[in-house]
């Protein structure tokens, strides 16, 4: 059990990279939201309290620009408990579409970093910096920010524990890039049916080689249930990820 409490530190020591947990809430049929952008909560208040605990335990949150444009989140730790360090809010925004009026930018205070492939001397980048955000240009991979470069940058900042709270696009990209160490899935005992957004957008051909979660646990969380599992053992398997 003590190994689990130190998994983020062990990952960073072995690889120089943060331990990445993908967290999402979804229905029994695997939908994380409606295509219409409805703000209806999928899971109940107990699950949402647990999400705040996860944020409190994390050094940084990572989301994609699609989630920002759709939901306009703040991505804050609302537990009001003392933190080891200020929570870093990070956004993958390849084309630098971050709205200046978004809640993230309006609340930025040395705690918002935007990863992009756009020039740092562009007018949008300069405007975001003046608004209080940090803009970091990283290498591109297939026209998007290289997620391995994101982890390396966060590792240099001594981010030990990264919580991925994103939509289908970034979830899919993270899984395909093999940067996810652990998944925490909050299931509501409900079915959405057609018109929903899946957990991850991944080509169906990927399924044949997709890894399976190991060391699974299932627990109740009010009316919901939570499935947790690992893709790798941080004490044994992380050396391969460092090579990416």
C-alpha positions in Angstrom: 0.0 0.0 0.0 2.8 2.4 0.8 4.1 2.0 -2.7 0.8 3.6 -4.0 1.3 6.6 -1.8 4.7 7.3 -3.3 3.9 6.4 -6.9 4.1 10.0 -8.2 7.5 10.6 -6.5 8.8 7.3 -7.7 7.7 8.0 -11.3 9.4 11.4 -11.3 12.6 10.1 -9.7 12.9 7.2 -12.3 11.9 9.2 -15.4 11.9 12.9 -14.7 8.2 12.9 -15.7 5.0 13.4 -13.8 2.7 10.5 -12.9 -0.3 10.9 -15.1 -3.9 10.0 -14.0 -6.7 10.3 -16.5 -9.9 11.0 -14.6 -13.4 11.3 -16.1 -17.1 10.9 -15.3 -19.1 8.8 -17.7 -22.4 6.9 -18.1 -22.7 3.1 -18.3 -22.5 3.3 -22.1 -19.3 5.2 -22.0 -20.4 8.8 -22.7 -18.7 11.7 -21.0 -21.1 14.5 -22.2 -23.8 15.3 -24.7 -22.9 16.6 -28.2 -25.2 19.6 -27.5 -23.0 20.8 -24.7 -25.5 20.4 -22.0 -24.1 21.2 -18.5 -26.1 18.4 -16.8 -24.0 16.6 -14.2 -23.4 13.0 -15.1 -22.3 11.8 -11.6 -23.6 12.8 -8.2 -22.2 15.1 -5.4 -20.2 12.4 -3.7 -18.2 11.7 -6.9 -17.7 15.5 -7.4 -16.3 15.7 -3.9 -13.9 12.9 -4.7 -12.8 14.8 -7.8 -11.9 17.8 -5.7 -9.8 15.5 -3.5 -8.0 14.3 -6.6 -7.3 17.9 -7.6 -6.0 18.6 -4.1 -3.6 15.7 -4.3 -2.3 16.8 -7.8 0.4 19.3 -8.6 -1.1 20.2 -12.0 -4.3 19.8 -14.0 -4.2 19.3 -17.8 -7.0 19.9 -20.2 -7.5 20.6 -23.9 -8.7 23.7 -25.6 -11.8 21.9 -26.7 -12.9 21.5 -23.1 -12.1 25.2 -22.4 -14.2 26.3 -25.4 -17.1 23.9 -24.5 -17.3 24.2 -20.7 -15.3 27.3 -19.7 -13.9 25.6 -16.6 -11.9 27.2 -13.8 -10.0 24.0 -12.9 -9.5 25.0 -9.3 -9.0 23.1 -6.0 -12.1 23.9 -4.0 -11.2 21.8 -0.9 -9.9 24.9 0.8 -7.2 22.8 2.5 -3.5 23.7 2.6 -1.5 22.6 -0.4 2.1 21.6 -0.9 2.3 24.0 -3.8 0.0 26.1 -5.9 -2.1 24.1 -8.3 -0.8 24.6 -11.9 -3.5 24.7 -14.5 -2.3 23.7 -18.0 -4.0 23.7 -21.3 -3.0 22.1 -24.6 -3.9 24.7 -27.2 -2.0 24.0 -30.5 -3.6 26.8 -32.5 -3.7 29.3 -29.6 -7.5 29.6 -29.5 -7.7 30.4 -25.8 -10.4 33.0 -25.2 -9.2 36.1 -23.4 -12.6 36.2 -21.5 -12.4 32.6 -20.4 -12.5 31.9 -16.7 -9.0 30.4 -16.8 -7.4 33.5 -18.3 -9.5 35.9 -16.1 -8.4 34.1 -13.0 -4.7 33.6 -14.0 -2.2 34.5 -11.4 1.1 32.8 -12.1 -0.8 29.5 -12.2 -1.9 29.1 -15.9 0.4 27.7 -18.6 -0.7 27.3 -22.2 1.2 24.8 -24.4 1.1 25.6 -28.1 3.0 25.2 -31.4 2.4 28.8 -32.4 5.1 31.5 -32.4 5.6 33.3 -29.0 5.9 36.6 -30.8 2.3 36.4 -32.2 -0.1 39.0 -31.1 -2.4 36.4 -29.4 0.5 35.0 -27.4 1.6 38.4 -26.3 -1.9 39.3 -25.3 -2.3 36.2 -23.2 1.0 36.9 -21.5 -0.2 40.4 -20.6 -3.4 38.9 -19.2 -1.4 36.8 -16.8 -1.0 33.5 -18.6 2.3 31.8 -19.5 2.6 30.6 -23.1 5.1 27.9 -23.9 5.9 26.8 -27.4 6.6 23.1 -27.8 7.5 20.8 -30.7 4.7 19.6 -32.9 3.7 16.1 -33.7 1.2 15.5 -36.6 0.2 19.2 -36.4 -0.5 19.2 -32.6 1.5 19.8 -29.5 3.7 16.8 -28.7 2.3 15.4 -25.4 5.7 13.8 -24.6 7.1 17.3 -24.7 4.4 18.5 -22.4 5.4 15.9 -19.8 9.1 16.8 -20.2 8.3 20.4 -19.6 6.2 19.7 -16.5 8.8 17.3 -15.2 11.4 20.1 -15.4 9.0 22.2 -13.2 9.0 19.3 -10.6 5.4 18.5 -11.2 5.1 15.0 -9.7 1.4 14.3 -10.1 -0.6 15.4 -13.2 -4.4 15.0 -13.4 -5.8 14.8 -16.9 -9.3 16.3 -17.0 -10.1 16.5 -20.7 -12.5 15.7 -23.5 -12.6 12.9 -26.0 -9.9 14.4 -28.3 -7.1 14.9 -25.7 -8.1 11.7 -23.8 -7.7 9.8 -27.0 -4.4 11.5 -27.9 -3.0 10.8 -24.4 -4.0 7.1 -24.5 -2.5 6.7 -28.0 0.7 8.5 -26.9 1.0 6.0 -24.0 1.5 8.8 -21.4 -1.3 7.7 -19.1 -0.3 5.7 -16.0 -3.6 5.4 -14.2 -7.2 5.8 -14.9 -10.0 6.7 -12.5 -13.5 6.4 -14.0 -16.5 7.6 -12.1 -19.5 5.7 -13.5 -23.1 6.9 -13.1 -25.6 4.1 -13.1 -27.3 5.7 -16.1 -27.5 5.3 -19.9 -27.2 8.3 -22.2 -27.9 6.6 -25.5 -27.3 8.3 -28.9 -26.0 11.8 -29.0 -23.2 11.5 -26.5 -19.5 12.1 -26.6 -17.2 9.0 -26.0 -14.5 8.9 -23.4 -11.8 9.0 -26.1 -11.7 9.5 -29.8 -9.4 6.7 -31.0 -9.4 4.9 -34.4 -11.0 1.5 -34.1 -7.8 -0.2 -35.4 -6.0 0.9 -32.2 -8.1 -1.5 -30.1 -6.1 -4.6 -31.2 -2.9 -3.2 -29.6 -4.5 -1.2 -26.8 -3.1 -2.1 -23.3 -5.4 -3.4 -20.6 -5.8 -1.8 -17.1 -4.3 -3.9 -14.3 -4.7 -4.0 -10.6 -8.3 -3.0 -10.9 -10.4 -1.8 -8.0 -14.1 -1.0 -7.9 -15.7 1.0 -5.1 -19.0 2.7 -4.4 -19.2 6.5 -4.3 -22.8 7.4 -3.3 -25.0 6.1 -6.1 -22.1 6.0 -8.5 -19.2 3.5 -8.7 -15.5 4.2 -9.3 -13.2 2.0 -11.4 -9.4 2.5 -10.9 -6.6 0.7 -12.7 -3.0 1.0 -13.9 -1.3 0.7 -17.2 2.1 0.3 -15.8 4.0 -0.3 -12.5 5.9 2.9 -11.8 8.6 1.0 -9.9 9.4 -1.3 -12.9 7.9 -0.2 -16.2 8.7 3.6 -16.5 12.1 3.3 -18.0 10.6 2.6 -21.4 8.5 5.7 -21.2 11.5 7.9 -20.6 12.8 7.0 -24.1 9.8 8.6 -25.8 
